[in-house]
């Protein structure tokens, strides 16, 4: 804005193809996907600079696989601290989740502060041509049949579409007057990045399984996670009922005081534990909410702007990034006029049930992880802990928490005269090693351009098939790949079509491309 409060004319009526509101993990991942597809992308972020807070600092195995498809995992892994891998958890119960049965190269969560993940994503997004404006709060959103006009601090811009990735308290959601139904928070807690000047023997010296980091003493519960040197991530709340949302003296937005943090440290880790410094801190609740529709005209929602849930099991950041990978290629095809009818609507159809499932199981975890459990809840914890020691039960929950078991059901049932859907349809394809004429290559390396991949494993795809440029044909062999003669894999790594027949049914393949990926030339 200018000094007199008017919009800077240098930006008035400026145009872009997609505006993304919010430069968190979901917004930046989406900017990467759109810019990779050649879409003119503008990211607007309210905060003037990135908040260097640890929150959301774990990448689940399926998210790691998605990042690897675009070459984003390696720069993230370079930033991680050395240490022994630790399995995930369900409700902080003392049995690590084992992801190895899901055939993944990344069976353990990757621990890294959220701000460092954002930094990697932002570097890639800007290298691909996305523009990121910080200190730019959105003030108004107006849409018509052809686009969206966004008025923000110092600019007014028109875009084909807007995607709100601006968090649990989404400004865009509020401006559009959209309800955010669900359950309000019933308990509050504090998350702080701190430094200790002295530590008692009760303070953990290394990261371990979540269940080993949680302590209860006096009227507090706490979790102190070492980050290296004197730095710790400190999460705490009260067990005496004063943290209940309707009883807490402090509101969610009130500042966290230094004495509040020091008191919790002393209560749980002893008088010898001394607080040196507080790098940042915030409050959070266990609210559970979800938008009824992820799309409203030309405005779409992703990440916490679309869904919030109790922060259990490192789900939020991962759910948002996976939203972005599902939406990015669909929105790019829509902007370019290449999308089949209904492709953009399939974003809501696929991701809303996934969000609902996360809300469902984090609600269950919320009960099991109660820091002050009743006798009945304690008994339930014992039963579920025993179940987690059974391989099938552990595999099920490992797949659920990691995202590796996710599959997208076919959007429509088979029609008369059309073959039934192949069993692989809608499922992820593990990152197998392929043999080509030029040598070996990992499957994940084929997706760097953000295209769909038609993988011919048995000479099943006829020569000269008229494929669009957004579908890359790869002929290869492998010993442990998907159980099919040919597989059509979406840009986000899920099977759209597969066949056991040789040669493949060319009409069925072209129909799958034209109906669910991109219009044929």
KOLVOTOR-461173 format. One line per 4 residues: number of its first residue (from 0); their letters; for each residue x, y, z of C-alpha. Coordinates in steps of 0.05 Angstrom, whole numbers. Each point is the difference from the previous one (the first is absolute). Layout:
REM residues N
NUM) A) X:Y:Z  ...
***
This chain:
REM residues 521
0) XXXX) 0:0:0  22:72:-11  7:50:57  -72:25:-11
4) XXXX) -28:-71:3  -15:-9:-74  22:-60:-42  67:10:-34
8) XXXX) -17:11:-73  61:-39:-23  -36:-63:24  -72:19:-15
12) XXXX) -31:-48:-50  65:-39:-5  -14:-71:-22  24:-69:16
16) XXXX) -27:-69:-12  -4:-26:71  5:36:67  19:-43:59
20) XXXX) -14:31:68  47:-25:54  74:-19:-3  -3:-60:46
24) XXXX) 17:-71:-22  -65:-10:-38  3:67:-36  73:-7:-19
28) XXXX) -7:-72:-23  -58:22:-44  41:58:-27  54:-50:-19
32) XXXX) -50:-45:-36  -33:58:-38  65:33:-20  29:-66:-23
36) XXXX) -60:-5:-48  15:70:-26  -57:34:36  11:73:19
40) XXXX) -6:-4:76  -1:54:53  4:-18:74  -25:52:50
44) XXXX) 23:-9:72  -26:44:57  63:-7:44  60:43:-20
48) XXXX) 49:-57:13  0:-75:12  -12:-21:72  58:-45:19
52) XXXX) -42:-47:43  8:-75:4  -75:-14:-3  -23:-53:-50
56) XXXX) 71:-26:-4  -10:-71:-25  -7:-25:-71  -39:-65:-4
60) XXXX) 22:-55:-49  -52:13:-54  16:74:0  73:-18:-6
64) XXXX) -16:-42:-62  -39:58:-31  57:49:12  48:-49:-31
68) XXXX) -42:-2:-63  21:73:-11  71:-3:25  -18:37:64
72) XXXX) 17:-53:50  75:1:-8  8:74:20  -44:-14:60
76) XXXX) 40:-60:22  64:41:-4  -28:43:55  -19:-55:48
80) XXXX) 43:-14:61  34:-68:5  -33:-50:45  -32:-68:4
84) XXXX) -67:-5:-36  -61:-5:44  -66:-31:-19  -65:40:0
88) XXXX) -53:-6:53  -75:-5:11  -25:42:59  70:-1:29
92) XXXX) -9:-73:20  66:-36:14  3:-43:-63  36:28:-62
96) XXXX) -38:-4:-65  35:-43:-52  -7:25:-72  46:-51:-32
100) XXXX) -57:-46:-22  -24:58:-45  60:-5:-47  27:70:10
104) XXXX) 71:26:-3  -18:48:57  -31:-41:56  14:51:55
108) XXXX) -25:70:12  51:53:-19  9:51:56  15:71:-22
112) XXXX) -26:68:24  -58:24:-41  35:65:-18  57:-38:-33
116) XXXX) -50:-41:-41  -32:66:-21  68:28:-19  14:-59:-47
120) XXXX) -68:6:-32  6:75:-8  69:-5:-33  -29:-50:-51
124) XXXX) -63:41:-12  37:64:-15  52:-36:-43  -58:-25:-42
128) XXXX) -28:70:-8  -52:8:56  -3:68:33  -6:5:76
132) XXXX) -21:65:33  7:3:75  -32:50:46  -61:1:-46
136) XXXX) -66:-13:36  -61:-15:-42  -56:50:12  -54:-19:-50
140) XXXX) -17:-57:-48  -50:8:-56  -14:-52:-52  -41:-6:-64
144) XXXX) -8:-53:-53  67:16:-31  46:12:58  16:29:68
148) XXXX) 21:69:21  43:2:63  11:65:37  59:-1:47
152) XXXX) 49:48:32  29:41:-56  -30:-39:-58  -62:-22:-36
156) XXXX) 8:-59:-46  -46:-41:-44  11:-74:-8  -33:-60:-32
160) XXXX) -3:-35:67  17:11:73  23:-54:48  -6:15:74
164) XXXX) 56:-33:39  -2:52:55  -9:-44:61  -51:-18:52
168) XXXX) -23:72:7  -4:10:-75  -13:72:-21  -27:-23:-68
172) XXXX) -49:-48:34  -25:57:44  -5:50:-58  -43:-49:-38
176) XXXX) -44:-13:61  11:-75:-2  -19:-40:62  54:-44:31
180) XXXX) -42:-54:34  27:-47:52  18:-2:73  34:59:35
184) XXXX) 61:-12:42  -11:-29:69  72:5:25  57:47:-11
188) XXXX) 74:-12:0  65:37:-14  54:-13:-52  66:36:10
192) XXXX) 70:-3:-29  46:11:60  72:-3:23  20:-29:67
196) XXXX) 56:29:43  -1:-60:46  -32:-69:-5  -17:-53:52
200) XXXX) 10:-75:-15  -74:-2:-17  12:41:-64  7:-47:-61
204) XXXX) 67:4:-35  -22:-29:-67  -63:-8:-41  -36:-65:10
208) XXXX) -69:-28:-12  -55:48:18  -22:-43:58  68:8:34
212) XXXX) -2:76:-2  -65:13:37  1:12:75  -52:18:52
216) XXXX) 14:32:67  -40:41:50  -55:33:-41  38:3:-67
220) XXXX) 13:-46:-59  58:16:-46  43:-24:-58  71:25:-8
224) XXXX) 33:-19:-66  75:15:-7  19:36:-64  75:3:10
228) XXXX) 43:39:48  -42:39:50  -61:4:-46  -65:-37:15
232) XXXX) -71:-3:-25  -44:5:61  -74:-18:-1  -40:3:64
236) XXXX) -68:7:32  -35:-10:66  -35:-61:28  -40:37:54
240) XXXX) -54:23:-48  24:72:-6  19:-11:-72  -72:-13:-21
244) XXXX) -22:49:-53  -59:26:41  41:8:64  68:24:-23
248) XXXX) 17:71:21  41:13:-62  -31:0:-69  31:-38:-58
252) XXXX) 32:64:-26  27:26:66  76:1:6  35:-58:34
256) XXXX) 40:28:58  71:-20:17  -21:-17:72  -55:-46:-26
260) XXXX) 52:-40:-39  50:0:58  -54:-23:49  -17:-60:-45
264) XXXX) 73:-18:-8  12:1:75  -64:-40:15  16:-56:-49
268) XXXX) 76:-1:-5  21:25:69  27:63:31  69:-13:-31
272) XXXX) -29:12:-70  8:73:-17  -29:38:-59  53:39:-38
276) XXXX) -39:31:-57  -66:-4:-36  8:4:-76  -74:-2:-15
280) XXXX) -65:-26:29  -73:-8:-15  -64:-32:25  -41:-53:-35
284) XXXX) -64:-38:13  -29:-68:-19  -54:31:-44  -27:-45:-56
288) XXXX) -31:35:-61  -7:-11:-75  -28:40:-57  -61:-32:-32
292) XXXX) 27:16:-70  73:10:-20  -22:40:-61  -44:62:-4
296) XXXX) -3:24:-72  70:20:-18  26:-2:71  29:-64:29
300) XXXX) 25:-19:69  58:-43:23  38:-15:63  -24:28:67
304) XXXX) -46:49:-36  -41:-62:-19  8:-43:62  26:2:71
308) XXXX) 8:-55:51  36:-18:64  75:2:-11  13:-74:9
312) XXXX) 43:-45:-44  32:54:-44  -60:4:-47  -14:74:-14
316) XXXX) 62:20:-41  -4:-65:-39  -74:5:-14  11:70:-28
320) XXXX) 58:-19:-45  -38:-60:-26  -59:47:-15  48:42:-42
324) XXXX) 26:-59:-40  -71:-23:-15  -23:70:-20  60:27:-37
328) XXXX) -2:-40:-64  -76:3:-4  -1:76:8  56:8:-51
332) XXXX) -38:-41:-51  -62:41:14  36:67:-9  30:-24:-65
336) XXXX) -67:-24:-26  23:-72:-4  -41:-28:58  -55:-51:-13
340) XXXX) -69:18:27  -1:-8:76  75:-7:10  4:60:47
344) XXXX) -60:-23:39  35:-67:11  47:38:48  -57:7:50
348) XXXX) -27:-69:-15  68:-32:15  28:43:55  -61:15:43
352) XXXX) -8:-73:21  74:-3:16  -6:61:44  -61:-29:34
356) XXXX) 38:-64:14  56:39:33  -50:38:43  -31:-67:19
360) XXXX) 64:-35:22  30:61:35  -64:5:40  11:-72:22
364) XXXX) 72:15:16  -22:61:40  -38:-47:47  57:-50:6
368) XXXX) 53:53:10  -38:37:56  55:22:48  -47:-12:58
372) XXXX) -36:-63:-20  -58:-30:37  4:-71:24  -41:-21:-61
376) XXXX) 45:37:-49  62:-31:33  -30:-69:-11  -15:17:-72
380) XXXX) 72:23:-10  25:-68:25  -45:-37:-48  19:42:-61
384) XXXX) 74:-5:19  -6:-76:-1  -35:3:-67  57:43:-29
388) XXXX) 48:-57:15  -38:-44:-49  32:6:-70  -66:9:-38
392) XXXX) -26:53:48  67:37:-1  3:-3:-76  -71:29:-5
396) XXXX) 15:59:46  69:11:-30  -32:6:-69  -53:47:27
400) XXXX) 48:46:37  54:1:-54  -48:10:-58  28:-61:-35
404) XXXX) -67:-37:1  -38:57:-33  -34:-17:-65  -50:39:-40
408) XXXX) -62:-40:-20  -21:5:-74  -45:59:-10  -52:-40:-38
412) XXXX) -18:-74:-4  16:-40:-63  -52:11:-55  -32:-52:-45
416) XXXX) 49:-20:-53  61:26:39  47:-44:40  0:1:75
420) XXXX) 52:43:35  67:-33:10  17:-15:74  58:50:-3
424) XXXX) -46:58:-20  5:56:51  59:-28:37  71:26:9
428) XXXX) 57:-34:-37  61:-16:43  66:31:-24  28:-61:-36
432) XXXX) 64:-3:-42  -12:-5:-75  45:-26:-55  0:38:-65
436) XXXX) 43:-2:-62  44:54:30  9:-33:67  -39:0:65
440) XXXX) -43:55:29  -45:7:60  -74:9:-14  -1:64:41
444) XXXX) 50:33:-47  -51:-4:-57  -45:52:32  47:60:5
448) XXXX) -37:37:-55  -67:-8:34  -29:-41:-57  -41:-64:2
452) XXXX) 40:-62:-17  -23:-58:-43  44:-57:23  3:-58:-50
456) XXXX) 30:-61:35  -15:-54:-51  -2:32:-69  -74:10:10
460) XXXX) -8:71:-27  -8:3:-76  51:41:-38  -25:66:-27
464) XXXX) -54:10:53  -20:74:-3  18:21:71  -4:73:22
468) XXXX) 65:36:20  -20:-3:73  6:-77:0  70:-30:-4
472) XXXX) 5:-70:-28  54:-42:34  15:-71:-23  38:-39:52
476) XXXX) 4:-65:40  6:-14:74  -2:-59:47  -40:31:57
480) XXXX) -44:51:-34  -76:6:-6  -37:-64:-18  -23:22:-68
484) XXXX) 23:1:-72  -9:75:-5  -17:54:51  -22:72:-10
488) XXXX) 23:40:61  -26:69:17  49:58:13  -12:-11:75
492) XXXX) 22:-73:-3  -68:-36:1  -23:-50:-52  -53:25:-48
496) XXXX) -3:-61:-45  34:-67:-5  -6:-63:-43  24:-71:3
500) XXXX) -12:-9:-74  52:0:-55  -12:38:-43  -37:51:42
504) XXXX) -69:22:-18  19:66:-34  -71:27:2  -5:-12:75
508) XXXX) 67:34:12  -17:61:-42  -68:5:34  33:0:68
512) XXXX) 47:56:-21  -55:41:-31  -50:-9:56  45:6:61
516) XXXX) 67:33:-18  3:45:-60  -38:12:-64  28:-35:-60
520) X) 27:42:-58
***
